[in-house]
Amino acid sequence: MTVPPHVAVIGSGPAGLYAAEALVKQTDDHVRVDVFDRLPSPYGLVRYGVAPDHKSIKSIARYLQRVLENPAVRFFGCVELGRDLARTDLLDCYDAVIYSTGAMVDRQLGIPGEDLPGSIAATDFVNWYCGHPDAADHAFDLTAEEVAVIGVGNVAVDVVRILAKTVDELRETDIPVHVMEALAASKVRRVHMIGRRGPAQAKFTTKELRELGELPGVAVHVRPEDMDLDPASAEVAESDRHVRGNVKVMNGWTGDPDESRPRRIDVRFWRAPVEILGTERVEGLRVERTRLDESGRVTGTGEYETLPVGIVMRSVGYQSVPLDGVPFDERAYVVPNEGGRILGPDGAAVPREYVAGWIKRGPSGVVGTNKSDAAETVRNLLEDHDPDGPRPARTVEELLESRGLPVITYADWLHLDAAEIELARSLGRGERVKLARWEAMRSACRPDH
């Protein structure tokens, strides 16, 4: 008897749910897809990476919700690969497995002082203000008046914007109660956003960049000399619409900053961090002026400057972590693959195992990029599947029950969803306020237990 595949998807962020959607769309109605996540809540980066004040992007969750509501798709929350289920367990229970676990840790700067208190990974700060349960008990000392954010990508812009906004401006967001209280006590008044390269090489999008200049009560400034473009960068700025838009916005910030505004953002290009200063905690950041050499590489000029900051936030990129038993490229921080097919050490495709999203291609693109990425992986999975081949040895339900693992279902998640909406209503705050602690989330998932 010909049987459609039963597929496990590890990770319920955009990459995982787009893969589940592609499986349903590219096969007949009898395909079965089980989506696993170590958290009790789905949606991954949409819930825990998109800035809380970017409601239009966060609305992608409503689209992804329809995937989880498809009868062919099941959600298994609070089940972690490597802790609750091994790779071999998945291969016993499914015809194929797609890993879509994203990129979860920050890249290091590799400079002295990086481990001082007050030197913070942007990933930790983002997880905290987005209400990730792993970060619920993190404490960030925001008593410093000046902060450096190292990086000129969209994550850095998000961090800068959250630091520069007032609590009143954030009140309609889903930021957890304890985070709002900490932000209300913040003394931060000046934020330096620092890039090693020039404005033509910055990674942020024009829309996100423009938002900084629209913040009430905030003066944004770029030094005119930092906007000088070398011939190659000038050519890029002329031909690339995205770069041209960024340069135009930032050229508008080169005038004298409005000193009457209570808060200020300085966008600093051509600065490489060389040392985080301090004894007990961060007391400053030493940066070196840079330039591009003839080959286009960043090189130091020997001209140094010290910024009197009390906090340094590192936002120089995300990287994936290895999955137990799954091949991993330690240099590129991805699972080696060809079109989503995992490749073993010999370069041959590993049967029945696939990747999608950032763990497949690295932390690049926007949320929607994951849709075409996942579709490619699924096409190759279905091409490889033998509908007349051997069936899985056991069901995942039997395995989870034998281990006494309490699983959060999609119906359970809807209870948590409703609890967050009700909390927002009771506080007079927007559409939802996130519950961020593990026990509170679990309790909300099962209110009758």
C-alpha positions in Angstrom: 0.0 0.0 0.0 1.4 3.4 -1.0 1.5 5.7 2.1 2.3 9.5 2.2 5.2 10.5 4.4 4.8 11.1 8.1 7.3 13.9 8.8 8.7 15.5 12.0 9.6 19.2 11.9 11.9 20.3 14.7 11.2 23.9 15.5 8.0 25.9 15.2 9.4 29.2 14.0 8.7 30.5 10.5 11.1 28.0 8.8 9.5 25.0 10.5 5.9 26.1 9.9 6.6 27.1 6.3 8.0 23.6 5.9 4.9 22.1 7.4 2.7 24.2 5.1 4.8 23.2 2.0 4.4 19.5 3.0 0.6 19.9 3.2 0.4 21.8 -0.1 2.8 19.7 -2.1 1.2 16.3 -1.2 -2.3 14.9 -1.0 -4.5 15.4 2.1 -3.2 12.3 3.8 0.3 13.6 4.7 1.0 14.0 8.4 3.3 16.5 10.0 4.3 16.8 13.6 5.9 20.0 14.7 8.1 19.9 17.8 9.3 22.8 19.9 11.1 22.9 23.3 8.9 25.8 24.3 5.1 25.7 25.2 4.5 28.4 22.6 4.9 28.3 18.8 6.2 30.9 16.3 9.8 31.0 17.3 11.5 34.2 16.0 8.2 35.9 15.2 7.3 35.7 18.9 10.8 36.0 20.5 12.9 37.9 17.9 10.7 40.5 16.2 10.7 43.7 18.3 7.5 44.1 20.3 6.8 47.5 18.7 6.8 46.0 15.2 3.3 44.8 15.3 2.9 44.5 11.5 5.7 42.0 11.3 4.5 40.1 14.4 1.1 39.7 12.6 2.8 37.0 10.6 1.9 34.8 13.5 -1.7 34.9 12.3 -0.7 33.4 9.0 1.4 30.7 10.7 -1.5 30.0 13.0 -3.5 28.7 10.0 -0.7 26.1 9.4 -1.1 24.7 12.9 -4.8 24.6 12.6 -4.6 22.3 9.5 -5.8 18.8 10.5 -2.7 17.3 9.0 -0.4 19.2 11.4 0.1 18.6 15.1 2.0 20.7 17.6 4.1 19.1 20.3 5.3 21.8 22.8 7.8 21.3 25.6 9.6 18.5 23.8 13.3 19.1 23.3 15.6 17.4 20.9 18.5 16.0 22.8 16.8 16.0 26.1 13.4 14.3 25.6 13.9 12.8 22.1 17.1 11.7 20.4 17.8 11.9 16.7 17.5 8.1 16.5 14.1 8.3 18.2 12.8 10.6 15.5 14.1 8.3 12.7 12.4 5.4 14.4 9.0 7.2 14.4 9.1 9.2 11.1 9.7 8.7 7.5 11.7 12.0 7.4 12.9 14.7 9.8 13.4 18.4 9.0 15.5 20.4 11.5 14.6 24.1 11.7 16.1 25.1 15.0 17.4 28.5 13.9 20.4 30.4 15.2 20.2 30.8 18.9 23.5 32.3 20.2 25.5 35.5 19.5 28.8 35.8 17.9 31.7 36.9 20.0 33.8 40.1 19.5 37.0 38.5 20.7 38.3 41.6 22.5 39.6 42.2 26.0 36.9 43.0 28.6 34.1 41.2 26.7 33.2 39.2 29.8 32.8 42.2 32.2 29.4 42.7 33.8 27.6 45.2 31.6 28.9 43.6 28.4 25.7 42.0 27.1 24.9 39.8 24.1 22.1 41.4 22.1 20.5 38.0 21.9 20.1 37.9 25.7 18.6 41.4 25.7 16.2 40.7 22.8 15.1 37.5 24.5 14.5 39.4 27.7 12.3 42.2 26.3 10.5 39.7 24.0 9.5 37.6 26.9 11.5 34.4 26.2 11.2 32.1 29.3 15.0 31.4 29.3 15.6 35.1 29.9 12.8 35.8 32.3 15.1 36.0 35.3 17.9 38.0 33.6 18.6 41.3 35.3 20.0 44.1 33.2 21.5 47.1 35.0 20.2 50.1 33.0 21.5 52.8 35.4 24.2 53.9 32.9 23.4 57.1 31.0 25.4 56.1 27.9 25.3 52.7 26.1 27.2 51.4 23.1 25.4 49.0 20.7 28.0 47.3 18.5 26.5 46.4 15.1 24.6 48.1 12.3 22.0 45.5 11.4 18.3 45.4 12.1 18.7 43.7 15.5 21.0 46.5 16.5 18.5 49.0 15.3 15.7 47.2 17.3 17.9 47.3 20.5 18.7 51.0 20.0 15.0 51.9 19.5 13.8 50.0 22.6 16.5 51.7 24.7 15.6 55.1 23.3 11.8 54.8 23.7 9.9 55.8 26.8 7.7 53.4 28.6 4.6 55.3 27.5 5.6 54.6 23.9 6.0 50.9 24.7 2.8 50.5 26.7 0.7 49.1 23.8 3.2 46.3 23.1 3.3 42.8 24.5 6.4 43.4 26.6 6.1 41.4 29.9 5.2 43.3 33.1 8.6 42.8 34.8 10.5 44.0 31.7 8.3 47.2 31.5 9.1 47.9 35.2 12.8 47.6 34.5 12.6 49.8 31.4 10.7 52.4 33.4 13.7 52.7 35.7 16.2 53.0 32.9 18.6 55.9 33.1 19.8 55.5 29.5 19.9 58.8 27.7 22.5 58.4 24.9 23.1 55.4 22.7 26.0 55.0 20.3 25.4 52.5 17.5 28.8 51.4 16.1 29.8 49.9 12.8 33.3 48.7 11.7 32.5 49.6 8.1 30.9 52.6 6.4 27.3 53.5 5.7 27.3 51.7 2.3 28.1 48.4 4.0 25.5 48.7 6.8 23.0 45.8 7.0 19.8 47.5 8.3 16.8 48.1 6.1 15.8 51.7 5.2 12.4 51.3 6.9 13.9 50.3 10.2 16.5 53.0 10.0 14.0 55.7 9.2 12.1 54.8 12.4 15.0 56.0 14.5 14.6 59.5 13.2 10.9 59.5 13.9 11.2 58.8 17.6 9.7 61.8 19.6 12.2 63.3 22.0 15.2 61.7 20.4 18.0 63.5 18.5 19.7 61.3 15.9 23.2 62.3 14.7 25.8 61.1 12.3 29.1 62.8 11.9 29.5 64.3 8.4 33.0 62.7 8.0 31.5 59.3 8.7 29.3 59.7 5.6 32.2 60.1 3.3 32.1 57.3 0.7 35.1 55.8 -1.1 34.7 55.5 -4.9 33.6 51.8 -4.6 31.0 52.6 -1.9 29.8 55.6 -3.8 29.2 53.4 -6.8 27.2 50.9 -4.7 25.2 53.8 -3.2 24.3 54.9 -6.7 23.3 51.5 -8.1 21.8 49.8 -5.1 18.3 51.2 -4.2 18.5 49.9 -0.6 21.9 51.4 0.1 20.9 54.7 -1.7 17.9 54.9 0.7 20.0 54.3 3.8 22.5 56.9 2.7 19.8 59.5 2.0 18.3 59.0 5.5 21.6 59.2 7.3 22.7 62.3 5.3 19.7 64.0 6.9 21.2 63.4 10.3 24.5 65.1 9.8 23.4 68.5 10.9 23.8 69.8 14.5 21.8 67.6 16.8 18.9 69.1 18.7 20.3 69.5 22.2 16.9 70.3 23.6 15.7 66.7 23.2 16.2 64.5 26.3 17.6 61.5 24.5 20.2 61.0 21.7 21.3 58.4 19.3 24.8 58.6 17.7 25.3 56.4 14.6 29.1 55.9 14.4 30.7 54.3 11.3 34.3 53.4 10.7 34.8 52.4 14.3 36.1 49.0 15.4 35.8 48.0 19.1 39.2 47.0 20.4 38.7 46.8 24.2 35.9 47.0 26.7 37.3 49.0 29.7 36.6 48.5 33.4 37.6 46.6 36.5 34.4 45.4 38.2 32.1 46.3 35.4 32.0 48.2 32.0 33.3 51.7 32.3 34.1 52.5 28.7 34.7 51.3 25.2 37.9 51.9 23.3 37.4 52.0 19.5 39.8 52.4 16.6 39.1 54.5 13.5 39.0 52.2 10.4 39.1 52.4 6.7 38.8 50.0 3.7 42.1 48.9 2.2 42.7 48.3 -1.6 41.2 44.9 -1.3 38.0 46.1 0.5 39.0 44.8 3.9 38.6 46.7 7.1 41.9 47.9 8.5 42.8 50.1 11.5 44.2 53.6 11.2 45.9 53.8 14.6 43.5 56.6 15.7 41.7 55.7 18.9 38.8 57.0 20.9 37.2 56.1 24.3 33.4 56.3 24.7 32.3 56.8 28.3 29.7 54.0 28.3 28.5 51.9 31.1 26.9 49.2 29.0 28.1 47.5 25.8 25.6 45.4 23.8 27.1 43.1 21.2 25.0 42.7 18.0 27.4 41.3 15.5 25.4 38.3 14.4 23.7 35.1 15.4 25.0 31.6 14.9 23.4 28.1 15.1 24.5 25.5 17.6 25.2 21.8 16.8 22.4 19.2 17.2 23.3 16.0 18.8 24.3 13.4 16.2 23.6 15.7 13.2 26.5 16.8 11.0 27.6 20.4 11.6 30.0 22.8 10.0 32.0 24.4 12.8 33.2 27.2 10.6 30.0 28.3 8.9 27.8 27.3 11.9 25.3 25.5 9.7 24.4 21.9 9.0 26.1 21.0 5.7 23.5 20.5 3.1 22.5 20.7 -0.6 19.1 22.1 -1.2 18.1 21.1 2.4 19.4 17.5 2.1 21.9 17.0 4.9 25.3 15.9 3.8 27.5 13.5 5.8 31.3 13.7 6.2 31.7 11.9 2.9 29.7 14.5 1.1 26.8 12.1 0.4 23.2 12.9 1.4 22.1 11.5 4.7 18.9 9.5 4.2 15.6 11.0 5.5 17.2 14.0 7.3 16.8 17.6 6.1 17.2 21.2 7.2 15.4 24.5 6.7 15.9 28.1 7.8 18.9 29.6 9.4 20.5 26.3 10.4 20.4 25.5 6.7 21.7 28.8 5.2 22.9 30.9 8.1 21.2 34.0 9.7 20.3 35.8 6.6 17.2 37.2 4.9 13.9 38.4 6.4 11.1 36.3 7.9 9.5 35.7 4.4 12.8 34.3 3.1 12.1 31.1 5.0 9.1 30.4 2.8 11.0 29.7 -0.4 13.8 28.1 1.6 11.4 25.6 3.2 9.7 24.9 -0.1 13.0 23.9 -1.6 13.7 21.5 1.2 10.3 19.9 1.0 10.5 19.4 -2.8 13.7 17.5 -2.3 12.3 15.5 0.7 9.3 14.4 -1.4 11.5 13.6 -4.3 13.5 11.3 -2.1 10.6 9.6 -0.3 9.8 6.1 -1.3 6.0 5.7 -0.8 6.3 1.9 -0.9 9.3 1.7 1.4 9.4 0.4 5.0 7.2 2.1 7.6 8.4 3.7 10.9 9.0 1.2 13.7 6.8 2.9 16.3 4.6 5.9 16.9 5.9 9.0 18.7 2.9 8.9 21.0 4.0 5.5 22.3 7.5 6.8 22.9 6.5 10.0 24.7 4.0 8.1 26.9 6.6 5.5 27.8 8.9 8.3 29.0 6.2 10.1 30.9 6.7 13.3 29.0 3.9 15.9 29.4 3.3 17.4 26.0 1.8 20.8 25.3 -0.7 20.6 22.4 -2.0 23.3 20.2 -5.2 23.4 22.2 -3.1 23.9 25.3 -1.2 26.8 23.6 -4.6 28.4 22.9 -5.2 28.6 26.6 -1.9 30.5 27.1 -2.7 32.7 24.1 -6.1 33.6 25.7 -4.4 34.3 29.1 -2.0 36.8 27.6 -4.8 38.6 25.8 -6.8 38.7 29.1 -3.8 40.0 31.0 -3.4 42.9 28.5 -7.1 43.7 28.9 -6.9 43.8 32.7 -3.8 46.1 32.5 -5.2 48.3 29.8 -2.3 47.5 27.5 -2.6 46.7 23.8 -3.6 43.3 22.4 -1.6 41.0 24.7 1.0 41.0 27.4 3.3 38.0 27.4 3.7 35.6 30.3 7.5 35.0 30.4 8.2 32.5 33.1 8.1 28.8 32.5 5.8 27.9 35.3 3.3 30.7 34.5 3.3 29.6 30.9 2.7 25.9 31.7 0.0 26.8 34.2 -1.8 29.0 31.6 -1.6 26.1 29.1 -3.5 23.8 31.4 -5.8 26.0 33.6 -7.9 23.1 34.8 -4.9 21.1 36.1 
